[in-house]
Amino acid sequence: MGGIAKKVKPQQLWESRAAYKECPLSIFQKHIYQERTKQLATSYWQHKWNKNAREKIEQEEEMLKDWNQVQENRKVQELSEDLGTIDLGDT
């Protein structure tokens, strides 16, 4: 919503064009206020979406780090077990 819609009241805007008058003033006003609220809230919601996405990425990175650690421990344990079964003969 730009220009004139921010500077004048909805009734003045409604009176400015015949096409606007096809809709009752009360409904036209509701649409104008709804659009203003939507545009004001967009930055709030964008920040909230970004914050939630950042938190989700951090959680996934932590889970991946934990998973990699488990896989590394499993490999070390398997190598340890393999070394334990090797017969080195009498020393």
Secondary structure, DSSP 8 states (H G I E B T S, - for coil): --THHHHS-HHHHHHT-TTGGGS-HHHHHHHHHHHHHHHHHHHHHHHHHHHHHHHHHHHHHHHHHHHHHHHHHHHHHHHHHHHHH------
